[in-house]
Amino acid sequence: MPSAAHIHSAALFIAQNTDAQLYPLERTLREFLNLTFADWIIARGETPAKSAVWLSIRTTHTQGTTVPRWHRDGRMFPSDHDRHIHSKYSVTLLGSPTRILVENELVTAVVQPKDNFEVMRGKYAIRLEGQPMVGVGKGEIVRFTWGRRDSPVHSEPDMDGDRVFVSVLFGSEAEVRIMIRWRDEVFVEM
C-alpha cells in the first residue's frame, strides 16, 4: 500500500491541477486505496507475500460530446496467478463518471474480445446507441474485471469541464513492474 507521503503527493498533484481541497482529497484517496486493497485481497483468497499497486490519476478539461469508446478491459499484465480474478478499481472524484452499459444480448454480441476497440469505435457507438446504462454516481467505486468475457463494457463520459479519474491495479511486485516497463514508467519503492 502507498505510504501517507505518497498519498499526500497524489492528493497534492490533484489539488494543484483542480479546484479540489487537499485534505479531503487525502482522506478520500486513503479510503479508496484501503477499500480496494481489501477487496483485492478477498478476491485473491490469500495475502500475497509482496504486493504492489499501479496508481493512475487522469485530470482532463474538455467540453463537448465524444464518440463513446466502448470496450472491455483486456489483460493488463501477464500473471502467474490466473486462478484469481484480476481487477482494476476506479473512482471519478470530479466531473462525469465513467459510462457503463447494462450487459444484455446485444452488448455481448457487439463487443467482442478479439476486436480492436479503437478501430471499432464508430461502429460500436452506432450499434450500441440508446442501450441502457448502469447508474454510476460521482465518488462511487467501480470494479472492472479484466481479461474476462464478463468484464463490464464501459467508456469515458462526454466531457463537461474538469474531470479527475483515479484507478488502481494491485498485483505482485513482478506484475506491476511489467506494467511499468510496458508504459516506460518508473517503479517507486514505498
KACOR-V907093 format. One line per field, one symbol per residue. psi: psi as a letter, one per 40 degrees, with the letter a starting at -180 (. if undefined). burial: + if it has 9 or more other C-alpha atoms within 8 Angstrom, else -. A space follows every 50 residues. Layout:
# KACOR-V907093
psi->???
burial->???
This chain:
# KACOR-V907093
psi->iiiddddddddddddeeaeihdddddddddddddddddddddddeihidh iiihhhhhhihiiiiihighihhahdiiiefeeihiihiihhdhahiihh ihhaddddddhhdeihdddedddddddeheiiihhhihehhhhhiieide hhhiiiiihfaihhhhiihiaiddddddddddefahhhi.
burial->-----+++-+++-++------+--++--++-++--++--++--+------ ++++--+-+-+------++++++-----------+-++++++++++++++ ++----++-++-----+--+++-++--+-------+-+--+--++++--- +++++++++++++++++++++++-+++++++---------
